[in-house]
Amino acid sequence: MTLDQLGPRLCILGPSNSGKSTLAVAIAAARGLAPIHLDQLHHLPHTDWVPRPADEFAALHDAAILGESWVIEGNYTRLLPQRLARATGVLLLDVPTSVSLYRYVRRCWFERERHGALAGGRDSVKWNMLHHILIATRANRVRYRQMFDNVTLTKAILASPRAIADFYRRNDLRR
C-alpha cells in the first residue's frame, strides 16, 4: 500500500501508544500538511489531559475534516462516521499490547518532546492509562478491527512494528 493509493485525506486508527502520532507527522511532512492529533483537539492545552466539553471537541473535529487534504490520527469513535465520510483512506495500527506498554512508559520517562503531545503538558505514568493499555485496549482492538473490516475505503492494516517500519520504508517516510 502506498500513500498515493490512500488518497489525500487519511485516517490513522489504532490503540493508544501504537505509533499513530509519529506516523501522522511523517505522512504530513511528506505531503506538506499539518498533522491533526485528535488528542490535542479533545483535551485542553496546559492541563493534565483534561477533556474539553464534548460539543466543543466535536466542533473542532468537524472543522478539521473540512479540508481538501489532511492526515488525522486518533480514534474517538463517536466522531468516526463523519471522519470516514470525508476520508479517502484508512490505516489501522495494531501492534501488540507489550509494544504499546513499552512505548507509553518510554515516552513518559524519557521523551520530553513527542509528536501529538498536549501543549504545556508533561506525560507521566498513570495507573488509569496502564489499566487502559493492559485491559481496555484488548476490547478496543476487536472493535477497531471490526470497524476496519467494515470500511469500504482504501485501507491497510499494519499489525506489527516491522509492518510499520516497512510502510515507512516503502513510502520513503522519515521519523
C-alpha positions as CSV (number, residue, x, y, z in Angstrom):
1,M,0.0,0.0,0.0
2,T,1.3,3.4,-0.9
3,L,0.4,6.9,0.3
4,D,-0.9,7.8,-3.2
5,Q,-3.3,4.8,-3.0
6,L,-4.7,6.1,0.3
7,G,-5.6,9.5,-1.2
8,P,-5.4,13.0,0.2
9,R,-7.5,12.5,3.4
10,L,-6.1,9.8,5.6
11,C,-7.3,8.5,9.0
12,I,-4.9,6.6,11.2
13,L,-6.6,4.5,13.8
14,G,-5.3,2.1,16.5
15,P,-4.7,1.5,20.2
16,S,-3.0,4.0,22.5
17,N,0.7,4.2,22.0
18,S,0.8,2.3,18.8
19,G,2.6,5.0,16.8
20,K,-0.3,6.9,15.3
21,S,1.0,10.3,16.1
22,T,4.5,9.6,14.8
23,L,3.2,8.2,11.6
24,A,0.8,11.1,11.1
25,V,3.7,13.5,11.4
26,A,5.8,11.6,8.9
27,I,3.0,11.4,6.4
28,A,2.1,15.1,6.9
29,A,5.8,16.1,6.3
30,A,5.9,14.0,3.1
31,R,2.7,15.7,1.9
32,G,3.3,19.2,3.1
33,L,0.4,19.1,5.6
34,A,-0.1,19.9,9.3
35,P,-1.0,16.7,11.1
36,I,-4.2,16.6,13.1
37,H,-3.9,14.9,16.5
38,L,-7.3,14.3,18.0
39,D,-6.0,14.1,21.5
40,Q,-4.9,17.7,21.1
41,L,-8.4,18.7,20.0
42,H,-10.1,16.6,22.7
43,H,-8.1,17.9,25.6
44,L,-7.5,21.4,26.9
45,P,-3.9,22.6,26.5
46,H,-1.8,23.3,29.5
47,T,-3.7,20.8,31.6
48,D,-3.0,17.2,32.7
49,W,-5.2,15.8,29.9
50,V,-8.5,17.5,31.0
51,P,-11.1,16.9,28.2
52,R,-12.9,19.8,26.5
53,P,-16.7,19.9,26.6
54,A,-18.0,17.3,24.1
55,D,-19.7,19.9,21.8
56,E,-16.5,22.0,21.6
57,F,-14.4,18.9,20.7
58,A,-17.0,17.9,18.1
59,A,-16.9,21.4,16.5
60,L,-13.1,21.3,16.4
61,H,-13.1,17.8,14.9
62,D,-15.7,18.7,12.3
63,A,-13.9,21.9,11.3
64,A,-10.6,19.9,10.9
65,I,-12.1,17.4,8.5
66,L,-13.4,20.0,6.1
67,G,-10.1,20.5,4.4
68,E,-9.2,19.1,1.0
69,S,-6.3,17.1,2.3
70,W,-5.3,16.0,5.8
71,V,-3.8,13.2,7.9
72,I,-5.7,12.8,11.2
73,E,-4.8,10.4,13.9
74,G,-6.8,9.2,16.8
75,N,-9.9,7.1,17.5
76,Y,-12.8,8.9,19.2
77,T,-15.2,6.5,17.6
78,R,-18.3,8.6,18.3
79,L,-17.0,11.0,15.7
80,L,-15.6,8.4,13.3
81,P,-18.7,8.3,11.0
82,Q,-18.2,11.9,9.8
83,R,-14.5,11.4,9.6
84,L,-14.8,8.3,7.4
85,A,-17.4,10.1,5.2
86,R,-14.7,12.6,4.3
87,A,-11.6,10.3,4.3
88,T,-10.1,8.7,1.3
89,G,-8.0,6.1,3.1
90,V,-7.6,4.4,6.5
91,L,-4.5,2.9,8.2
92,L,-5.0,0.7,11.3
93,L,-2.0,0.2,13.5
94,D,-2.5,-3.0,15.6
95,V,0.8,-3.5,17.4
96,P,0.9,-6.0,20.4
97,T,0.0,-4.7,23.8
98,S,3.5,-5.2,25.0
99,V,4.7,-2.7,22.4
100,S,2.1,-0.1,23.4
101,L,3.0,-0.5,27.1
102,Y,6.7,-0.1,26.3
103,R,6.1,3.0,24.2
104,Y,3.9,4.5,26.9
105,V,6.5,4.1,29.6
106,R,9.3,5.2,27.4
107,R,7.5,8.4,26.3
108,C,6.6,9.3,29.9
109,W,10.1,8.7,31.4
110,F,12.4,9.6,28.5
111,E,10.8,11.8,25.9
112,R,10.4,15.5,26.7
113,E,9.1,16.3,23.3
114,R,6.9,13.9,21.4
115,H,4.5,14.0,18.5
116,G,0.9,14.5,19.5
117,A,1.7,15.8,23.0
118,L,-0.6,18.2,24.7
119,A,0.7,21.8,24.6
120,G,2.1,22.7,28.0
121,G,1.6,19.2,29.4
122,R,4.0,16.6,30.6
123,D,3.3,12.9,30.3
124,S,3.6,10.9,33.5
125,V,2.9,7.2,34.1
126,K,-0.7,7.0,35.3
127,W,-2.4,3.9,36.7
128,N,-5.6,4.6,34.7
129,M,-3.5,4.7,31.5
130,L,-1.7,1.5,32.4
131,H,-5.1,-0.1,33.0
132,H,-6.4,1.2,29.7
133,I,-3.4,-0.2,27.8
134,L,-3.5,-3.6,29.6
135,I,-7.2,-4.1,29.9
136,A,-9.4,-1.8,27.9
137,T,-7.3,-2.0,24.8
138,R,-8.0,-5.7,24.3
139,A,-11.7,-5.0,23.7
140,N,-10.9,-1.9,21.7
141,R,-8.6,-4.0,19.4
142,V,-11.5,-6.2,18.5
143,R,-13.8,-3.2,18.0
144,Y,-11.2,-1.3,15.8
145,R,-10.7,-4.5,13.7
146,Q,-14.4,-4.8,13.1
147,M,-14.7,-1.2,12.2
148,F,-11.8,-1.5,9.9
149,D,-13.2,-4.6,8.2
150,N,-16.4,-2.7,7.5
151,V,-14.7,0.3,6.0
152,T,-15.1,0.4,2.2
153,L,-12.3,2.9,1.6
154,T,-8.8,2.1,0.5
155,K,-7.2,0.7,3.7
156,A,-4.2,-1.1,5.1
157,I,-3.5,-2.8,8.5
158,L,-0.1,-2.5,10.0
159,A,-0.1,-5.3,12.6
160,S,3.5,-5.2,13.9
161,P,6.4,-2.8,14.4
162,R,8.0,-4.5,11.4
163,A,5.0,-3.8,9.2
164,I,5.0,-0.2,10.3
165,A,8.8,0.1,9.6
166,D,8.2,-1.5,6.2
167,F,5.4,1.1,5.5
168,Y,7.8,3.9,6.4
169,R,10.5,2.5,4.1
170,R,8.1,1.8,1.1
171,N,6.8,5.3,1.3
172,D,10.1,7.0,1.9
173,L,8.9,8.4,5.2
174,R,11.1,9.8,8.0
175,R,10.5,9.5,11.7
